[in-house]
Amino acid sequence: MKKMLFVLIVVFAFALTGLAEGIKPVFYGCGGISLPLKPSEIEGNAPLEIGIGDMYKMGTSFGGGIGFEINPKFDIICRVNYSSYSFDDESFSNKLESEFERLTYGSGDVDFTTNVEGGNLELLEFMADIKFSVPLGGDNSKLSPYVIGGLGMCQTTIAASEFEMRIVIPTLVDTTFIESTPEESETKLSFNIGGGFDYMVSPTVGIFVDVRYFQVAMEGDPIGVLPVRGGILIKLGD
């Protein structure tokens, strides 16, 4: 919470500086979905080839920020985004079964059933982005495709969980494992890159949609996700 408060104070100070220097501030709010992509194979699960997409469902993502329009083609944006992904029992169980068949060359018949309480993956991003727009039809165009990218820090949290897995091999094994794990959290360097478009419905209010690739540099495998978000922007100073 202290880190978030510090970031918001810094962003507010930049906004005041922008107003004083005549740079137009732009307020953003957005929401959408996010797909977990990386790692495709989690290092700690070897020899099982299980990735983050096998363990977590498509998540939700929302946030906001303050931008500074240097000119109609160039913006600097400070933003905070939050994304959450819940554990996918069915996908994880199916992947375990296919991996068992792969490792035993299809020689065994096994059934995995998992049940996980908790264990959500949460990403809290504090980013500084650079946005380059190409207004279609000139600087006063309503439609502006753009590319965007930036660096920042991301707090990655895996919630406390209780993991239960039943393994059944007909006539051989029928056993259940139960394990509890505490919450784990760390803050690491992150980056994002992507593109989208703005559409101004009035001189001061617009809507936007973008797609980005976002990656966190974790201790082991980096985490990569693909958020697709839309939202509203409000320009001041016009």
Number of C-alpha atoms within 10 A of each C-alpha: 6 7 9 13 10 11 17 18 12 12 19 14 11 17 21 13 13 17 14 10 9 13 19 19 25 21 19 21 20 20 20 17 18 24 20 23 19 19 17 16 17 18 14 10 10 9 11 17 16 20 19 20 20 22 18 23 21 19 21 19 22 20 18 19 20 24 28 24 20 14 12 15 14 14 20 19 23 25 22 20 18 17 21 20 22 20 23 19 19 16 15 21 21 15 19 20 17 17 17 18 15 14 12 11 9 12 10 14 12 18 17 19 17 20 17 18 15 16 23 20 21 21 21 19 26 23 22 21 19 17 20 18 21 18 19 12 10 11 14 12 13 16 21 22 17 18 17 20 19 18 18 18 17 25 17 20 18 20 17 16 17 14 16 15 16 16 17 15 13 11 6 8 11 12 10 13 10 12 10 13 13 11 13 12 13 11 16 15 16 22 20 20 18 18 17 18 18 22 18 19 11 10 12 13 15 18 18 20 18 20 19 19 18 23 20 24 16 15 8 10 15 14 20 21 23 21 24 21 21 19 18 18 21 18 20 15 10 7
